Amino acid sequence: MSKRWSLALASAMITLSVAACGSPGQPGAPAAGDASGGAAAGAGAPFKVGLVYSKSGPLASYGAQYRQGLTAGIDYATKGTGKVGGRSIEFSEQDDAGDPAKAVASATDLIGKGNKIIAGSTSSGVALQVAPLAKDNKILFVSGPAAADAVTGANRYTFRSGRQTYQDVATAGSILGDVKGKNVTVLAQDSAFGKANVAAVTAILGAKGATVGSVEVPAAATDLTPFATKVKGAAPDLLFVAWAGANATSMWTTLGQQGVFDQTKVVTGLDIKPTHPLFGAVATKINFLSHFFEGAAQNPAYQALDAGMKKQGATVDLFTNDGFVAGQMIVHALEGGGDDVEKMVTSLEGWSFEGPKGNLEIRADDHALLQPMFTATLKKDGSNVVPQLVDTLDAAAVAPPVTPFK
């Protein structure tokens, strides 16, 4: 993950900080006994898992959700024991604060202390730097909310527990149905984040026959009317908004004032709950692509996530799914491989299982996590707005192309 969703697209996100921990000896707790997070490896010794994620920094809100979901996922996958084969799972946590250099140093330290699994990576930049360490050191890396497509196929030791950018953009395109021959405009800031979104939409929807253009707004712009007017003049069939910044409400208000919603479908990504009021008066007019939200699905895994979040005094949100699924994957890897990383990798490849959002499959060819995606709207609920499911897209409908391992 990187910046905020709509705030907006594919590799995005925001802030608020909670650190989820347990008591020593409990699932998800730091290990007691030594600084490395556990006793020496061996029969009956704890399985040591390193966790490198954003406990602080601009993505702390995402990191908190991921960590809370992980606690619930470990509990669910181990049937409440926190153990695999009679051996406990002990986590050693490190805060990368969203800094790739800090993440690499932390992961290297944890690997040196005998952790054969590294999980976390709230940020795409972090995931792309940690992935090569997994290959070089032959340890299992389970990336978290990081959405960059390049995590898929990075190497055979790298997996992901969340979705990727391709799945986001393909979901956005589904709002038009067949995009062939349709005009799509991307409204984004003239920044690395904005340009990455323009490139993603061009590559993915353009390959499906859409004509993609863009309106890029200087980061320092305060008067957004000229840009909204330009969007309206382009009269796209679909406007894809990729926006990160404090002026998001102003941007949405300006689009509404210029009548953009009267003539085109507007889509952006549904971010975490605290961002929903930022859409202002036009909130109910926007189409949202969604990775996950409270109430998006209903199955035993979702119910376990919901119960696990309530137990921690929290609620289901965007990235609690990614943590929960990571917990499922870690337990399955340990069940299939024990202390043998090669067997862990093999046990995960091709594995199909039910996560909180539905049926998931780890594609053996490149470790893409094939998964359903959602479209949604916001509806008024008193003075608030809450997500409402519009459609659930089958995993095959948004599956990324295979990316051979590097």
Salt bridges, closest charged atoms under 4 A:
GLU93 OE1 - LYS55 NZ 3.20
GLU93 OE2 - ARG67 NE 2.58
ASP109 OD2 - LYS113 NZ 3.24
ASP168 OD2 - ARG163 NH2 2.88
ASP190 OD1 - LYS195 NZ 3.09
GLU216 OE1 - LYS195 NZ 3.06
GLU294 OE1 - LYS273 NZ 2.64
ASP306 OD2 - LYS310 NZ 3.18
ASP322 OD1 - HIS291 NE2 2.57
ASP339 OD2 - ARG87 NH1 2.99
GLU342 OE1 - ARG156 NH1 2.69
GLU349 OE2 - HIS367 NE2 2.76
ASP366 OD2 - ARG363 NH2 2.79
